[in-house]
């Protein structure tokens, strides 16, 4: 099983993480999660074929289609011409995610951490990303109002 280099952490956020973060992240991703996403079970370091945006993907180990939560589909997806379906084939690289979005707290026995594939990580972080985007726009507008007057 190949291990990708640790996900880059912005320099201004590095001080939030413990000094042994690379080792903790590796243990969570490859020992506890056994190299698979803890939400959808996609394997680390392999190319995965995915149908559309609903998260249906092909698991080569069990030779079956799985849903977005990693459960085997009871029925095969309907046959559609390949031109009509947007099928993507992407590598999966696990990242260790903080479930409460606070990198300063990993919790007892790392219960606040999860090994997630990029798709599950983005789904998990979507609300937090929206909140941060709103806050940045709000802050920018407030600074603009303070120093340059009201916006039109």
C-alpha positions as CSV (number, residue, x, y, z in Angstrom):
1,X,0.0,0.0,0.0
2,X,1.5,3.3,-1.0
3,X,1.4,6.2,1.3
4,X,1.1,9.7,-0.1
5,X,3.1,12.5,1.6
6,X,1.2,14.3,4.4
7,X,-1.4,16.8,3.2
8,X,0.2,20.2,3.2
9,X,-0.7,22.4,6.1
10,X,-0.5,26.2,5.6
11,X,2.4,27.8,7.4
12,X,0.1,30.0,9.4
13,X,-1.8,27.0,10.7
14,X,1.1,24.7,11.5
15,X,1.3,25.8,15.1
16,X,-2.2,24.5,15.7
17,X,-1.2,20.9,15.0
18,X,0.8,18.7,17.4
19,X,4.5,18.2,16.7
20,X,3.9,14.5,15.9
21,X,1.0,15.1,13.5
22,X,2.5,13.1,10.6
23,X,2.7,10.0,12.8
24,X,-0.8,10.5,14.2
25,X,-2.2,11.0,10.7
26,X,-0.5,7.9,9.4
27,X,-1.8,5.8,12.3
28,X,-5.4,7.0,11.7
29,X,-5.3,6.4,8.0
30,X,-3.4,3.2,7.7
31,X,-3.7,1.3,11.0
32,X,-7.1,2.3,12.3
33,X,-8.8,2.7,8.9
34,X,-6.8,0.0,7.2
35,X,-6.1,2.2,4.2
36,X,-9.8,2.8,3.4
37,X,-12.0,5.9,3.8
38,X,-14.0,5.6,7.0
39,X,-17.2,6.9,5.4
40,X,-17.4,5.3,1.9
41,X,-14.6,2.6,2.1
42,X,-12.7,3.8,-1.0
43,X,-9.2,2.3,-1.0
44,X,-6.2,4.6,-0.6
45,X,-3.7,4.9,-3.5
46,X,-5.9,3.2,-6.1
47,X,-7.8,4.6,-9.1
48,X,-11.6,4.3,-8.5
49,X,-14.2,4.5,-11.3
50,X,-17.1,6.7,-10.2
51,X,-20.5,7.2,-11.9
52,X,-21.9,10.7,-12.0
53,X,-22.2,12.8,-8.9
54,X,-24.3,10.5,-6.6
55,X,-21.1,8.7,-5.4
56,X,-21.7,5.3,-7.0
57,X,-18.3,3.7,-7.5
58,X,-16.7,0.4,-8.5
59,X,-14.9,-1.6,-5.8
60,X,-12.4,-3.8,-7.6
61,X,-11.7,-6.0,-4.5
62,X,-15.3,-7.2,-4.1
63,X,-16.0,-6.7,-7.8
64,X,-19.3,-4.8,-7.2
65,X,-20.7,-1.3,-7.4
66,X,-21.0,0.5,-4.1
67,X,-23.0,3.5,-3.1
68,X,-21.6,6.8,-1.6
69,X,-21.5,5.2,1.9
70,X,-19.5,2.1,0.7
71,X,-22.4,-0.3,0.8
72,X,-22.7,-2.8,-2.0
73,X,-25.6,-2.0,-4.4
74,X,-28.4,-4.6,-4.5
75,X,-29.0,-3.9,-8.2
76,X,-26.5,-3.0,-10.8
77,X,-26.7,0.6,-12.1
78,X,-28.8,0.7,-15.2
79,X,-26.9,0.3,-18.5
80,X,-26.4,3.6,-20.2
81,X,-24.1,4.4,-23.1
82,X,-20.7,5.6,-21.9
83,X,-21.1,8.8,-23.8
84,X,-24.2,9.7,-21.7
85,X,-22.6,9.0,-18.4
86,X,-19.9,11.1,-16.9
87,X,-17.7,8.4,-15.4
88,X,-14.5,9.6,-13.8
89,X,-11.5,7.6,-12.8
90,X,-9.5,9.2,-10.1
91,X,-6.9,8.2,-7.5
92,X,-7.9,8.2,-3.9
93,X,-5.6,9.7,-1.3
94,X,-6.8,9.6,2.2
95,X,-6.5,12.6,4.5
96,X,-7.0,12.8,8.2
97,X,-9.9,15.1,9.0
98,X,-10.8,16.8,12.2
99,X,-14.5,16.0,12.7
100,X,-15.2,19.2,14.7
101,X,-13.0,21.4,12.5
102,X,-10.7,22.2,15.4
103,X,-7.1,21.1,14.7
104,X,-6.0,21.9,18.3
105,X,-8.2,19.1,19.7
106,X,-7.8,15.5,18.6
107,X,-9.8,14.1,21.5
108,X,-9.1,11.0,23.7
109,X,-7.8,8.2,21.5
110,X,-8.2,10.4,18.4
111,X,-12.0,10.1,18.3
112,X,-12.2,13.5,16.7
113,X,-10.1,12.3,13.7
114,X,-11.2,10.3,10.7
115,X,-9.5,9.0,7.5
116,X,-11.5,10.5,4.6
117,X,-11.2,10.4,0.9
118,X,-11.3,13.7,-1.0
119,X,-15.1,13.3,-1.8
120,X,-16.1,12.5,1.8
121,X,-13.8,15.2,3.2
122,X,-15.4,17.9,1.0
123,X,-18.9,16.7,1.9
124,X,-17.9,16.8,5.6
125,X,-16.3,20.2,5.3
126,X,-19.0,21.9,3.1
127,X,-20.9,23.7,5.8
128,X,-17.7,24.9,7.4
129,X,-16.4,26.1,4.1
130,X,-19.6,28.0,3.5
131,X,-19.4,29.6,7.0
132,X,-15.8,30.6,6.4
133,X,-16.6,32.1,3.0
134,X,-19.4,34.1,4.5
135,X,-17.2,35.3,7.3
136,X,-14.4,36.4,4.9
137,X,-16.9,38.4,2.7
138,X,-18.5,39.9,5.8
139,X,-15.1,40.9,7.2
140,X,-14.0,42.4,3.8
141,X,-17.2,44.4,3.5
142,X,-16.9,45.7,7.1
143,X,-13.3,46.8,6.4
144,X,-14.4,48.4,3.2
145,X,-17.2,50.3,5.0
146,X,-14.8,51.4,7.7
147,X,-12.0,52.7,5.5
148,X,-13.7,53.6,2.1
149,X,-17.3,54.4,3.0
150,X,-20.4,52.5,2.3
151,X,-20.7,50.2,-0.7
152,X,-23.2,51.1,-3.4
